[in-house]
Amino acid sequence: MVAGIDEAGRGPLAGPVVAAAVVLDPKRPIAGLRDSKKLSASRRTLLAVEIRRCALSYAVAWADPAEIDELNIMRATMLAMRRATLGLHIRPAHLQIDGNRCPDFAGTGLNCSSEALIGGDDLVPAISAASILAKVARDGFMARQHQIYPQYNFASHKGYPTAEHRQALKRHGACPLHRVSFEPVRSVTEAKKTDTDNAVASL
């Protein structure tokens, strides 16, 4: 049993980093699997349904913004990947992970081999499937957060550092979804704090 693992959301200024692990069924191949970033949103959504229907096992997990700020984005990504892998109801014998680094499973009871593959999300079907599930799950989460924080328009940019998002950040400051350790969130947060402190001191 081989599991493919990938993540979505390392670069945004807001929201979690989401990882997925997928064990595909060789008897039920899925056509059209590739790097989720090279697929349209509608195609990703359709493929995600098929992956969940046909895979032998899959799991999605994440590390939230507070964990990203505490651990740094790389360690938080490895944490999310570890959580997703341990969420599989099938214990894989081998892991194929997109990128150049493998999560550490020491102390988890998972005993299997692993390999990191740069560009694996466009080369290995199981990693492509994980890429798609992670991306669809994260985009869906950020779209739902738009209802809570409409001033940032998360439904459009999903937390990535677009010009629109940067302007909203300057105008409204950070919300609980923002990664305070990331620039320009850190600078905006510190500036708002300074303004507040000065206002209090002038009273």
Secondary structure, DSSP 4 states (H G I P E B T S, - for coil): -EEEEEEE-SS-SBS-EEEEEEE--TTS--TT---GGGS-HHHHHHHHHHHHHH-SEEEEEEE-HHHHHHH-HHHHHHHHHHHHHHT-SS--SEEEEESS-----TTTT---EEEEETTGGGT-HHHHHHHHHHHHHHHHHHHHHTTT-GGGTHHHHTT---HHHHHHHHHH---TTB-TTSTTHHHHHHHHHHHHHHHHHT-
